[in-house]
Amino acid sequence: MTNPQPQVITRSHLLTFVFFAVFIFLLYQMAGLLAPYSAALLWAAIITLALHPLHKRVLRLTKSRKGLAALVMTAITLLLVVGPAITILAVCATQAVDLYQSVSQGVQSGRFLELWNSTSASFSERLQSIPLLSGLDVRSLVMKSIGEISSSLASQIGPLLKITLVVIIDLSVMLIAVFFFFRDGESYYQSVMDMLPFSPLHKQSMSRRVHDTFMAVINGVFLIALLQGLMTGIGFALFGIPFSMFWGLIAAALALLPVGGAALVWVPGALFLFLTGSKISSIAFFAWGLILVSLPDNFLKPLLIGKKARLPAFFLFIGVLGGLQVYGILGILFGPLVVTLLFVFVQIYREEYGER
């Protein structure tokens, strides 16, 4: 009498397979629903986490009324974050249009050519004295670059006007998401943590490291970039360089890069002052940019990020640079977070499986 063969696939296995297949399908569909508003939702999450300490104080003042506290925090976000951001972007957009018109008129009227002829004779001669640059036509190169910049600015004005409606929709979605994140964010967080198959100690360690890295990047990258953009804009205004707010915004954006940074804006500003005849002002502005814009970045950023996030400088640099390449501007935040999570998982692996 032969023994019956054991079942390879049981009912429990089949139900588990069907459950996870449906679960993964629903997650995929949900990701598709959220994809058009992913940027707005990510910025809402960033704002919520950045203002979380203030939200706890508001929650205490409102006697733990979550809805009222969330409404107050949404109003604060609108007044202190969204409102100023829209105002600055509107002014910068106006200055960008004025800059384009000024450059176009200067190229067409020949004023840039006259300015170059009157200020660049000695500069051009010095370049020609360099053997590698002896055959370089500096004037033609500069005028061609100015024309290309002018055409590039012109090509961007149309798309910027077309996406105005999209920006308004994204801002509305972001504010709505901010309200719900402030009101129900802790329950969302607890639901995600309950799903992770780790011990409570590992969950706590992971949460703490991610939070520390997030706050370190916010303080050490975004806030320093805003400070550098502000100081660059103030310097441009004090030394009489036009479109100061526009260049300040550009400096803040470039300050997010791990190489070059705001110096890519204020160094050409100092060169502009030098070429227009303001040699003393150019030297003073160069000192302004070096001391008040670039030097603080060199010692504040490692202090605020490296120690708080507890990441080696090399991995932090790779995280920021790779994050920019993969995720765009938000990669400055997500890159270090990915590196931090990798370090946490390596630590969990060493504790749970290393000895085995």
TASUL-V87896 format. One record per backbone hydrogen bond with DSSP energy under -1.0 kcal/mol. NH is the residue of the N-H (numbers start at 0). CO is the residue of the C=O. Records with the same first field share a line. If there is no record, write none. Layout:
NH = CO + CO
This chain:
13 = 9
14 = 10
15 = 11
16 = 12
17 = 13
18 = 14
19 = 15
20 = 16
21 = 17
22 = 18
23 = 19
24 = 20
25 = 21
26 = 22
27 = 23
28 = 24
29 = 25
30 = 26
31 = 27
32 = 28
33 = 29
34 = 30
36 = 33
37 = 34
40 = 36
41 = 37
42 = 38
43 = 39
44 = 40
45 = 41
46 = 42
47 = 43
48 = 44
49 = 45
50 = 46
54 = 50
55 = 51
56 = 52
57 = 53
58 = 54
59 = 55
60 = 56
61 = 57
62 = 59
63 = 58
65 = 63
68 = 64
69 = 65
70 = 66
71 = 67
72 = 68
73 = 69
74 = 70
75 = 71
76 = 72
77 = 73
78 = 74
79 = 75
80 = 76
81 = 76
82 = 77
84 = 80
85 = 81
86 = 82
87 = 83
88 = 84
89 = 85
90 = 86
91 = 87
92 = 88
93 = 89
94 = 90
95 = 91
96 = 92
97 = 93
98 = 94
99 = 95
100 = 96
101 = 97
102 = 98
103 = 99
104 = 100
105 = 101
106 = 102
107 = 103
108 = 104
111 = 105
113 = 109
114 = 110
115 = 111
116 = 112
117 = 113
118 = 114
119 = 115
123 = 119
124 = 120
125 = 121
126 = 122
127 = 123
128 = 124
129 = 126
132 = 129
133 = 130
135 = 132
137 = 135
140 = 136
141 = 137
142 = 138
143 = 139
144 = 140
145 = 141
146 = 142
147 = 143
148 = 144
149 = 145
150 = 146
151 = 147
152 = 148
153 = 149
154 = 150
155 = 151
159 = 155
160 = 156
161 = 157
162 = 158
166 = 162
167 = 163
168 = 164
169 = 165
170 = 166
171 = 167
172 = 168
173 = 169
174 = 170
175 = 171
176 = 172
177 = 173
178 = 174
179 = 175
180 = 176
181 = 177
182 = 178
183 = 179
184 = 180
187 = 183
188 = 184
189 = 185
190 = 186
191 = 187
192 = 188
193 = 189
194 = 190
197 = 195
202 = 198
203 = 199
204 = 200
205 = 201
206 = 202
207 = 203
208 = 204
209 = 205
210 = 206
211 = 207
212 = 208
213 = 209
214 = 210
215 = 211
216 = 212
217 = 213
218 = 214
219 = 215
220 = 216
221 = 216
222 = 217
224 = 220
225 = 221
226 = 222
227 = 223
228 = 224
229 = 225
230 = 226
231 = 227
232 = 228
233 = 229
234 = 230
235 = 231
236 = 232
237 = 233
238 = 234
240 = 235
246 = 242
247 = 243
248 = 244
249 = 245
250 = 246
251 = 247
252 = 248
253 = 249
254 = 250
255 = 252
256 = 253
260 = 258
262 = 259
263 = 260
264 = 261
265 = 261
266 = 262
268 = 264
269 = 265
270 = 266
271 = 267
272 = 268
273 = 269
274 = 270
275 = 271
276 = 273
277 = 272
278 = 276
281 = 277
282 = 278
283 = 279
284 = 280
285 = 281
286 = 282
287 = 283
288 = 284
289 = 285
290 = 286
291 = 287
293 = 288
294 = 289
297 = 293
299 = 295
300 = 296
303 = 299
304 = 300
308 = 304
309 = 305
315 = 311
316 = 312
317 = 313
318 = 314
319 = 315
320 = 316
321 = 317
322 = 318
323 = 319
324 = 320
325 = 321
326 = 322
330 = 327
331 = 328
332 = 329
333 = 329
334 = 330
336 = 332
337 = 333
338 = 334
339 = 335
340 = 336
341 = 337
342 = 338
343 = 339
344 = 340
345 = 341
346 = 342
347 = 343
348 = 344
349 = 345
350 = 346
351 = 347
352 = 348
353 = 348
